[in-house]
Amino acid sequence: MAHHKSAKKRIRSTEKKRVENRYYAKTMRNALRDFRALEDKAVAAEKLPKMCSILDKLAKRSVIHKNKAANLKSKLMKQVNAM
């Protein structure tokens, strides 16, 4: 158990950040699942910039790694182009 005031604060803030990061990561995974299920190229091309924006924001906040965001964006673009 933490004894210092700063250590107790670190425990509180870490837990808060962990919960927030889990929420944003889960939201991203749900959005990816919905995007991958799209059949229509026009709809997918319309939603692609929004998905890229979501991934970039999460990479900027360090919820996901920047290379993971780049890989996911690349795969989504390939999927849209292959339709």
Backbone atoms as SQL, in Angstrom:
CREATE TABLE atoms (id INTEGER PRIMARY KEY, chain TEXT, resi INTEGER, resn TEXT, atom TEXT, x REAL, y REAL, z REAL);
INSERT INTO atoms VALUES
  (1, 'A', 1, 'MET', 'N', 0.847, -1.180, 0.000),
  (2, 'A', 1, 'MET', 'CA', 0.000, 0.000, 0.000),
  (3, 'A', 1, 'MET', 'C', 0.892, 1.243, 0.000),
  (4, 'A', 2, 'ALA', 'N', 0.454, 2.246, -0.738),
  (5, 'A', 2, 'ALA', 'CA', 1.233, 3.474, -0.833),
  (6, 'A', 2, 'ALA', 'C', 1.181, 4.251, 0.479),
  (7, 'A', 3, 'HIS', 'N', 2.310, 4.866, 0.819),
  (8, 'A', 3, 'HIS', 'CA', 2.382, 5.641, 2.053),
  (9, 'A', 3, 'HIS', 'C', 2.516, 7.134, 1.783),
  (10, 'A', 4, 'HIS', 'N', 3.071, 7.488, 0.627),
  (11, 'A', 4, 'HIS', 'CA', 3.277, 8.899, 0.313),
  (12, 'A', 4, 'HIS', 'C', 2.053, 9.485, -0.380),
  (13, 'A', 5, 'LYS', 'N', 1.853, 10.760, -0.152),
  (14, 'A', 5, 'LYS', 'CA', 0.717, 11.470, -0.735),
  (15, 'A', 5, 'LYS', 'C', 0.764, 11.400, -2.265),
  (16, 'A', 6, 'SER', 'N', 1.954, 11.593, -2.829),
  (17, 'A', 6, 'SER', 'CA', 2.094, 11.585, -4.288),
  (18, 'A', 6, 'SER', 'C', 1.835, 10.190, -4.868),
  (19, 'A', 7, 'ALA', 'N', 2.229, 9.155, -4.134),
  (20, 'A', 7, 'ALA', 'CA', 1.994, 7.788, -4.599),
  (21, 'A', 7, 'ALA', 'C', 0.496, 7.467, -4.595),
  (22, 'A', 8, 'LYS', 'N', -0.201, 7.960, -3.590),
  (23, 'A', 8, 'LYS', 'CA', -1.658, 7.749, -3.536),
  (24, 'A', 8, 'LYS', 'C', -2.347, 8.466, -4.694),
  (25, 'A', 9, 'LYS', 'N', -1.878, 9.685, -4.986),
  (26, 'A', 9, 'LYS', 'CA', -2.446, 10.424, -6.110),
  (27, 'A', 9, 'LYS', 'C', -2.147, 9.703, -7.424),
  (28, 'A', 10, 'ARG', 'N', -0.943, 9.175, -7.569),
  (29, 'A', 10, 'ARG', 'CA', -0.563, 8.445, -8.787),
  (30, 'A', 10, 'ARG', 'C', -1.474, 7.228, -8.983),
  (31, 'A', 11, 'ILE', 'N', -1.806, 6.531, -7.910),
  (32, 'A', 11, 'ILE', 'CA', -2.706, 5.376, -8.000),
  (33, 'A', 11, 'ILE', 'C', -4.080, 5.813, -8.497),
  (34, 'A', 12, 'ARG', 'N', -4.585, 6.918, -7.955),
  (35, 'A', 12, 'ARG', 'CA', -5.900, 7.422, -8.383),
  (36, 'A', 12, 'ARG', 'C', -5.885, 7.840, -9.846),
  (37, 'A', 13, 'SER', 'N', -4.871, 8.597, -10.238),
  (38, 'A', 13, 'SER', 'CA', -4.841, 9.108, -11.614),
  (39, 'A', 13, 'SER', 'C', -4.598, 7.985, -12.618),
  (40, 'A', 14, 'THR', 'N', -3.792, 7.004, -12.258),
  (41, 'A', 14, 'THR', 'CA', -3.529, 5.879, -13.142),
  (42, 'A', 14, 'THR', 'C', -4.800, 5.077, -13.383),
  (43, 'A', 15, 'GLU', 'N', -5.568, 4.861, -12.338),
  (44, 'A', 15, 'GLU', 'CA', -6.823, 4.115, -12.485),
  (45, 'A', 15, 'GLU', 'C', -7.794, 4.864, -13.390),
  (46, 'A', 16, 'LYS', 'N', -7.878, 6.184, -13.217),
  (47, 'A', 16, 'LYS', 'CA', -8.769, 6.991, -14.049),
  (48, 'A', 16, 'LYS', 'C', -8.348, 6.911, -15.525),
  (49, 'A', 17, 'LYS', 'N', -7.036, 7.044, -15.785),
  (50, 'A', 17, 'LYS', 'CA', -6.540, 6.969, -17.159),
  (51, 'A', 17, 'LYS', 'C', -6.768, 5.585, -17.751),
  (52, 'A', 18, 'ARG', 'N', -6.594, 4.528, -16.943),
  (53, 'A', 18, 'ARG', 'CA', -6.779, 3.163, -17.423),
  (54, 'A', 18, 'ARG', 'C', -8.216, 2.952, -17.886),
  (55, 'A', 19, 'VAL', 'N', -9.166, 3.432, -17.096),
  (56, 'A', 19, 'VAL', 'CA', -10.582, 3.277, -17.447),
  (57, 'A', 19, 'VAL', 'C', -10.906, 4.057, -18.722),
  (58, 'A', 20, 'GLU', 'N', -10.388, 5.283, -18.830),
  (59, 'A', 20, 'GLU', 'CA', -10.614, 6.090, -20.032),
  (60, 'A', 20, 'GLU', 'C', -10.020, 5.417, -21.256),
  (61, 'A', 21, 'ASN', 'N', -8.790, 4.921, -21.141),
  (62, 'A', 21, 'ASN', 'CA', -8.128, 4.269, -22.271),
  (63, 'A', 21, 'ASN', 'C', -8.878, 3.015, -22.701),
  (64, 'A', 22, 'ARG', 'N', -9.385, 2.253, -21.742),
  (65, 'A', 22, 'ARG', 'CA', -10.165, 1.063, -22.082),
  (66, 'A', 22, 'ARG', 'C', -11.418, 1.437, -22.849),
  (67, 'A', 23, 'TYR', 'N', -12.079, 2.532, -22.426),
  (68, 'A', 23, 'TYR', 'CA', -13.285, 2.989, -23.108),
  (69, 'A', 23, 'TYR', 'C', -12.974, 3.370, -24.554),
  (70, 'A', 24, 'TYR', 'N', -11.932, 4.188, -24.743),
  (71, 'A', 24, 'TYR', 'CA', -11.601, 4.638, -26.094),
  (72, 'A', 24, 'TYR', 'C', -11.139, 3.483, -26.975),
  (73, 'A', 25, 'ALA', 'N', -10.378, 2.546, -26.414),
  (74, 'A', 25, 'ALA', 'CA', -9.909, 1.396, -27.202),
  (75, 'A', 25, 'ALA', 'C', -11.077, 0.509, -27.606),
  (76, 'A', 26, 'LYS', 'N', -12.016, 0.291, -26.699),
  (77, 'A', 26, 'LYS', 'CA', -13.179, -0.538, -27.004),
  (78, 'A', 26, 'LYS', 'C', -14.061, 0.141, -28.054),
  (79, 'A', 27, 'THR', 'N', -14.237, 1.452, -27.939),
  (80, 'A', 27, 'THR', 'CA', -15.011, 2.200, -28.917),
  (81, 'A', 27, 'THR', 'C', -14.373, 2.086, -30.299),
  (82, 'A', 28, 'MET', 'N', -13.034, 2.168, -30.348),
  (83, 'A', 28, 'MET', 'CA', -12.319, 2.033, -31.612),
  (84, 'A', 28, 'MET', 'C', -12.522, 0.642, -32.208),
  (85, 'A', 29, 'ARG', 'N', -12.435, -0.389, -31.378),
  (86, 'A', 29, 'ARG', 'CA', -12.609, -1.754, -31.885),
  (87, 'A', 29, 'ARG', 'C', -14.018, -1.961, -32.433),
  (88, 'A', 30, 'ASN', 'N', -15.019, -1.402, -31.756),
  (89, 'A', 30, 'ASN', 'CA', -16.393, -1.510, -32.251),
  (90, 'A', 30, 'ASN', 'C', -16.553, -0.778, -33.577),
  (91, 'A', 31, 'ALA', 'N', -15.949, 0.389, -33.699),
  (92, 'A', 31, 'ALA', 'CA', -16.030, 1.158, -34.940),
  (93, 'A', 31, 'ALA', 'C', -15.333, 0.407, -36.078),
  (94, 'A', 32, 'LEU', 'N', -14.193, -0.223, -35.777),
  (95, 'A', 32, 'LEU', 'CA', -13.492, -1.018, -36.789),
  (96, 'A', 32, 'LEU', 'C', -14.346, -2.199, -37.242),
  (97, 'A', 33, 'ARG', 'N', -14.967, -2.860, -36.293),
  (98, 'A', 33, 'ARG', 'CA', -15.818, -4.000, -36.630),
  (99, 'A', 33, 'ARG', 'C', -16.963, -3.573, -37.546),
  (100, 'A', 34, 'ASP', 'N', -17.603, -2.463, -37.205),
  (101, 'A', 34, 'ASP', 'CA', -18.702, -1.958, -38.027),
  (102, 'A', 34, 'ASP', 'C', -18.212, -1.555, -39.413),
  (103, 'A', 35, 'PHE', 'N', -17.028, -0.945, -39.476),
  (104, 'A', 35, 'PHE', 'CA', -16.482, -0.508, -40.761),
  (105, 'A', 35, 'PHE', 'C', -16.148, -1.707, -41.637),
  (106, 'A', 36, 'ARG', 'N', -15.548, -2.732, -41.046),
  (107, 'A', 36, 'ARG', 'CA', -15.162, -3.917, -41.824),
  (108, 'A', 36, 'ARG', 'C', -16.380, -4.678, -42.350),
  (109, 'A', 37, 'ALA', 'N', -17.520, -4.498, -41.696),
  (110, 'A', 37, 'ALA', 'CA', -18.730, -5.195, -42.116),
  (111, 'A', 37, 'ALA', 'C', -19.431, -4.492, -43.281),
  (112, 'A', 38, 'LEU', 'N', -18.976, -3.292, -43.647),
  (113, 'A', 38, 'LEU', 'CA', -19.624, -2.544, -44.727),
  (114, 'A', 38, 'LEU', 'C', -19.436, -3.264, -46.065),
  (115, 'A', 39, 'GLU', 'N', -20.467, -3.213, -46.891),
  (116, 'A', 39, 'GLU', 'CA', -20.437, -3.867, -48.204),
  (117, 'A', 39, 'GLU', 'C', -20.345, -2.853, -49.342),
  (118, 'A', 40, 'ASP', 'N', -20.940, -1.668, -49.139),
  (119, 'A', 40, 'ASP', 'CA', -21.037, -0.669, -50.194),
  (120, 'A', 40, 'ASP', 'C', -19.783, 0.207, -50.219),
  (121, 'A', 41, 'LYS', 'N', -19.145, 0.309, -51.391),
  (122, 'A', 41, 'LYS', 'CA', -17.907, 1.076, -51.501),
  (123, 'A', 41, 'LYS', 'C', -18.131, 2.567, -51.250),
  (124, 'A', 42, 'ALA', 'N', -19.248, 3.106, -51.716),
  (125, 'A', 42, 'ALA', 'CA', -19.520, 4.531, -51.531),
  (126, 'A', 42, 'ALA', 'C', -19.650, 4.881, -50.052),
  (127, 'A', 43, 'VAL', 'N', -20.346, 4.041, -49.315),
  (128, 'A', 43, 'VAL', 'CA', -20.525, 4.271, -47.873),
  (129, 'A', 43, 'VAL', 'C', -19.179, 4.134, -47.150),
  (130, 'A', 44, 'ALA', 'N', -18.421, 3.117, -47.536),
  (131, 'A', 44, 'ALA', 'CA', -17.121, 2.888, -46.900),
  (132, 'A', 44, 'ALA', 'C', -16.169, 4.049, -47.187),
  (133, 'A', 45, 'ALA', 'N', -16.161, 4.539, -48.424),
  (134, 'A', 45, 'ALA', 'CA', -15.287, 5.656, -48.784),
  (135, 'A', 45, 'ALA', 'C', -15.688, 6.921, -48.033),
  (136, 'A', 46, 'GLU', 'N', -16.968, 7.055, -47.760),
  (137, 'A', 46, 'GLU', 'CA', -17.460, 8.215, -47.010),
  (138, 'A', 46, 'GLU', 'C', -17.041, 8.144, -45.545),
  (139, 'A', 47, 'LYS', 'N', -17.031, 6.942, -44.966),
  (140, 'A', 47, 'LYS', 'CA', -16.712, 6.776, -43.545),
  (141, 'A', 47, 'LYS', 'C', -15.215, 6.627, -43.282),
  (142, 'A', 48, 'LEU', 'N', -14.425, 6.400, -44.322),
  (143, 'A', 48, 'LEU', 'CA', -12.987, 6.186, -44.144),
  (144, 'A', 48, 'LEU', 'C', -12.277, 7.354, -43.467),
  (145, 'A', 49, 'PRO', 'N', -12.505, 8.608, -43.877),
  (146, 'A', 49, 'PRO', 'CA', -11.823, 9.716, -43.184),
  (147, 'A', 49, 'PRO', 'C', -12.147, 9.795, -41.689),
  (148, 'A', 50, 'LYS', 'N', -13.380, 9.479, -41.328),
  (149, 'A', 50, 'LYS', 'CA', -13.780, 9.491, -39.913),
  (150, 'A', 50, 'LYS', 'C', -13.004, 8.428, -39.136),
  (151, 'A', 51, 'MET', 'N', -12.862, 7.237, -39.730),
  (152, 'A', 51, 'MET', 'CA', -12.114, 6.162, -39.066),
  (153, 'A', 51, 'MET', 'C', -10.644, 6.547, -38.917),
  (154, 'A', 52, 'CYS', 'N', -10.068, 7.134, -39.964),
  (155, 'A', 52, 'CYS', 'CA', -8.662, 7.561, -39.901),
  (156, 'A', 52, 'CYS', 'C', -8.482, 8.611, -38.810),
  (157, 'A', 53, 'SER', 'N', -9.448, 9.499, -38.682),
  (158, 'A', 53, 'SER', 'CA', -9.393, 10.538, -37.660),
  (159, 'A', 53, 'SER', 'C', -9.420, 9.926, -36.268),
  (160, 'A', 54, 'ILE', 'N', -10.290, 8.951, -36.064),
  (161, 'A', 54, 'ILE', 'CA', -10.383, 8.271, -34.765),
  (162, 'A', 54, 'ILE', 'C', -9.042, 7.622, -34.413),
  (163, 'A', 55, 'LEU', 'N', -8.455, 6.910, -35.384),
  (164, 'A', 55, 'LEU', 'CA', -7.191, 6.219, -35.140),
  (165, 'A', 55, 'LEU', 'C', -6.066, 7.212, -34.852),
  (166, 'A', 56, 'ASP', 'N', -6.045, 8.320, -35.597),
  (167, 'A', 56, 'ASP', 'CA', -5.000, 9.323, -35.370),
  (168, 'A', 56, 'ASP', 'C', -5.116, 9.949, -33.979),
  (169, 'A', 57, 'LYS', 'N', -6.327, 10.218, -33.547),
  (170, 'A', 57, 'LYS', 'CA', -6.529, 10.817, -32.221),
  (171, 'A', 57, 'LYS', 'C', -6.072, 9.857, -31.123),
  (172, 'A', 58, 'LEU', 'N', -6.391, 8.577, -31.277),
  (173, 'A', 58, 'LEU', 'CA', -5.983, 7.610, -30.256),
  (174, 'A', 58, 'LEU', 'C', -4.466, 7.442, -30.235),
  (175, 'A', 59, 'ALA', 'N', -3.847, 7.497, -31.409),
  (176, 'A', 59, 'ALA', 'CA', -2.385, 7.404, -31.455),
  (177, 'A', 59, 'ALA', 'C', -1.754, 8.638, -30.815),
  (178, 'A', 60, 'LYS', 'N', -2.360, 9.803, -31.042),
  (179, 'A', 60, 'LYS', 'CA', -1.836, 11.034, -30.465),
  (180, 'A', 60, 'LYS', 'C', -1.922, 11.004, -28.941),
  (181, 'A', 61, 'ARG', 'N', -2.988, 10.409, -28.409),
  (182, 'A', 61, 'ARG', 'CA', -3.173, 10.309, -26.951),
  (183, 'A', 61, 'ARG', 'C', -2.465, 9.100, -26.350),
  (184, 'A', 62, 'SER', 'N', -1.767, 8.331, -27.171),
  (185, 'A', 62, 'SER', 'CA', -1.032, 7.127, -26.744),
  (186, 'A', 62, 'SER', 'C', -1.939, 6.037, -26.202),
  (187, 'A', 63, 'VAL', 'N', -3.179, 5.991, -26.692),
  (188, 'A', 63, 'VAL', 'CA', -4.046, 4.865, -26.351),
  (189, 'A', 63, 'VAL', 'C', -3.599, 3.653, -27.169),
  (190, 'A', 64, 'ILE', 'N', -3.250, 3.904, -28.443),
  (191, 'A', 64, 'ILE', 'CA', -2.645, 2.876, -29.287),
  (192, 'A', 64, 'ILE', 'C', -1.338, 3.436, -29.839),
  (193, 'A', 65, 'HIS', 'N', -0.466, 2.560, -30.274),
  (194, 'A', 65, 'HIS', 'CA', 0.823, 2.985, -30.818),
  (195, 'A', 65, 'HIS', 'C', 0.619, 3.597, -32.197),
  (196, 'A', 66, 'LYS', 'N', 1.474, 4.549, -32.564),
  (197, 'A', 66, 'LYS', 'CA', 1.325, 5.237, -33.851),
  (198, 'A', 66, 'LYS', 'C', 1.479, 4.275, -35.023),
  (199, 'A', 67, 'ASN', 'N', 2.340, 3.257, -34.879),
  (200, 'A', 67, 'ASN', 'CA', 2.505, 2.291, -35.962),
  (201, 'A', 67, 'ASN', 'C', 1.267, 1.405, -36.101),
  (202, 'A', 68, 'LYS', 'N', 0.629, 1.079, -34.997),
  (203, 'A', 68, 'LYS', 'CA', -0.609, 0.294, -35.064),
  (204, 'A', 68, 'LYS', 'C', -1.685, 1.093, -35.781),
  (205, 'A', 69, 'ALA', 'N', -1.771, 2.387, -35.481),
  (206, 'A', 69, 'ALA', 'CA', -2.746, 3.243, -36.162),
  (207, 'A', 69, 'ALA', 'C', -2.461, 3.270, -37.659),
  (208, 'A', 70, 'ALA', 'N', -1.196, 3.394, -38.021),
  (209, 'A', 70, 'ALA', 'CA', -0.820, 3.432, -39.439),
  (210, 'A', 70, 'ALA', 'C', -1.165, 2.118, -40.129),
  (211, 'A', 71, 'ASN', 'N', -0.897, 1.001, -39.458),
  (212, 'A', 71, 'ASN', 'CA', -1.209, -0.308, -40.043),
  (213, 'A', 71, 'ASN', 'C', -2.708, -0.494, -40.228),
  (214, 'A', 72, 'LEU', 'N', -3.489, -0.086, -39.245),
  (215, 'A', 72, 'LEU', 'CA', -4.947, -0.215, -39.347),
  (216, 'A', 72, 'LEU', 'C', -5.493, 0.661, -40.476),
  (217, 'A', 73, 'LYS', 'N', -4.997, 1.889, -40.574),
  (218, 'A', 73, 'LYS', 'CA', -5.447, 2.788, -41.635),
  (219, 'A', 73, 'LYS', 'C', -5.110, 2.201, -43.003),
  (220, 'A', 74, 'SER', 'N', -3.924, 1.629, -43.123),
  (221, 'A', 74, 'SER', 'CA', -3.512, 1.025, -44.392),
  (222, 'A', 74, 'SER', 'C', -4.438, -0.129, -44.773),
  (223, 'A', 75, 'LYS', 'N', -4.757, -0.975, -43.805),
  (224, 'A', 75, 'LYS', 'CA', -5.641, -2.119, -44.074),
  (225, 'A', 75, 'LYS', 'C', -7.037, -1.658, -44.465),
  (226, 'A', 76, 'LEU', 'N', -7.531, -0.609, -43.796),
  (227, 'A', 76, 'LEU', 'CA', -8.865, -0.103, -44.131),
  (228, 'A', 76, 'LEU', 'C', -8.889, 0.473, -45.542),
  (229, 'A', 77, 'MET', 'N', -7.831, 1.191, -45.911),
  (230, 'A', 77, 'MET', 'CA', -7.763, 1.760, -47.263),
  (231, 'A', 77, 'MET', 'C', -7.696, 0.663, -48.324),
  (232, 'A', 78, 'LYS', 'N', -6.937, -0.393, -48.024),
  (233, 'A', 78, 'LYS', 'CA', -6.876, -1.540, -48.937),
  (234, 'A', 78, 'LYS', 'C', -8.246, -2.167, -49.102),
  (235, 'A', 79, 'GLN', 'N', -8.968, -2.294, -47.997),
  (236, 'A', 79, 'GLN', 'CA', -10.297, -2.885, -48.034),
  (237, 'A', 79, 'GLN', 'C', -11.231, -2.061, -48.911),
  (238, 'A', 80, 'VAL', 'N', -11.199, -0.748, -48.756),
  (239, 'A', 80, 'VAL', 'CA', -12.084, 0.131, -49.551),
  (240, 'A', 80, 'VAL', 'C', -11.708, 0.053, -51.028),
  (241, 'A', 81, 'ASN', 'N', -10.421, 0.056, -51.326),
  (242, 'A', 81, 'ASN', 'CA', -9.982, 0.001, -52.725),
  (243, 'A', 81, 'ASN', 'C', -10.297, -1.334, -53.393),
  (244, 'A', 82, 'ALA', 'N', -10.349, -2.409, -52.588),
  (245, 'A', 82, 'ALA', 'CA', -10.620, -3.728, -53.142),
  (246, 'A', 82, 'ALA', 'C', -12.101, -3.966, -53.409),
  (247, 'A', 83, 'MET', 'N', -12.957, -3.095, -52.892),
  (248, 'A', 83, 'MET', 'CA', -14.409, -3.288, -53.068),
  (249, 'A', 83, 'MET', 'C', -14.808, -3.090, -54.522);
